[in-house]
Amino acid sequence: MVTIFVHRGGATEQVTSIERGWLNPAAGAVLWVDLAAPSIPESLVLSDTFHFHPLSVEDAMSAIGFPKVEAFDGYLYVILHGIESKTAERRFSTHDVDFFIGPNYLVTVHDGDSRTIADVRNHATRNPKILAEGAVALFHRIVDAMVDHYRPEIDKLEDRLDALEDEIFASGDPKLVRKILDEKRQVASLRRIVIPQRDVIARLARRDFVDVSTEMSFRFRDVYDHLVRISDDALMFQDRITGMLDAHLSNVSFRLNEVMKVLTIVTVLFMPPTLVAGIWGMNVPLPHFPGGDAAQFWWVVGGVASITAVMLMFFRARRWI
């Protein structure tokens, strides 16, 4: 779906087609073209109308692109990632948004699931200031909102890690390994996106490109600070999950050792009775204890009980039980 907004004469309106005159900065118009999950015919606007470089068009139409910024003749090409929550699966996912930033136009390409662009698109005609400040300011507005959406997901991730830590020390269920590894995969995915995205915004904040004014570089510095905090949180989460996995494996190993210790002690305690029963059960003449035949049973039982008591006292003295 292609959505076109043009700001001219102090007002923003949604139009159905692009006039080539609007692409000239001297026309005084600011143009925003949003391509949400564009079909092949719709994507031709990139090459036929705007005449973007074939390599940037190819990257924009690919399914996945990692964050980057490149300067082409007359425009900047930027790939950044937004974040979306999947409540049913209790996880988040990221999706890339491609930006073509010209002197007086912005073209966005995405898969149609960007809530940030949907929000800005819904307010574009009601708030003329969104496009009035220019293409770079519009780009900043979208990026700033995209980064702001990261914080709630980071907080949810932290809450899940807190609950997982409590569960590790409360139960020691071996199935927790899968949960820990799932969260580790989420954090790794977050770092893989946030760190290069932070570097992209850093280049914009440093004014590595002439298209970014000094005023806009100050705004991008604020976005950069947010991404630095998010990347630091992701690094901390990774270390924390590694510690949780080690603690869980240690906890499971400790519980297993406790079970093995109990089983070993039970086995050792049954060895003397087994030996005595085996000897006195043989069909050969054996020494008799004082008393009649009936008293022999109680002598044997008493001897076995005494040996078991001595063994238990020894185990207790050595702090094995």
PEMO-V572713 format. One line per field, one symbol per residue. phi: phi as a letter, one per 30 degrees, with the letter a starting at -180 (. if undefined). burial: 1 if it has 16 or more other ideal C-beta (glycine too) atoms within 10 Angstrom, else 0. A space follows every 50 residues. Layout:
# PEMO-V572713
phi->???
burial->???
This chain:
# PEMO-V572713
phi->.ccbbbcaiibcbcbcbcceddddeddicccbcccchdddddddddcdcc hddedddddddddbbdeabbccdjaccbcbccbbccddchabbcbdbcbc ccebbbccbadjcdddddddddcdddbedecddjddddededdddddddd eeddddddddddddddddddcideddedddddddddddddddcddddddd ddddddidbddcdddddddddddddddddddddddddddddddddddddd dddddddddddddddddddddeedddddddcddbdbecdejddddddddd ddddddddddddddddddidb
burial->01111110000100000100011000001111111101000010110001 01100110110000101010000011111111100000001101111111 11011111110001011001100100010110111111111111111011 00110010011001101100010001001100110110011011011101 11111000101100011011001101100110110011011001100100 11000000000000000000011000000000000000000000010001 000100110000000000000
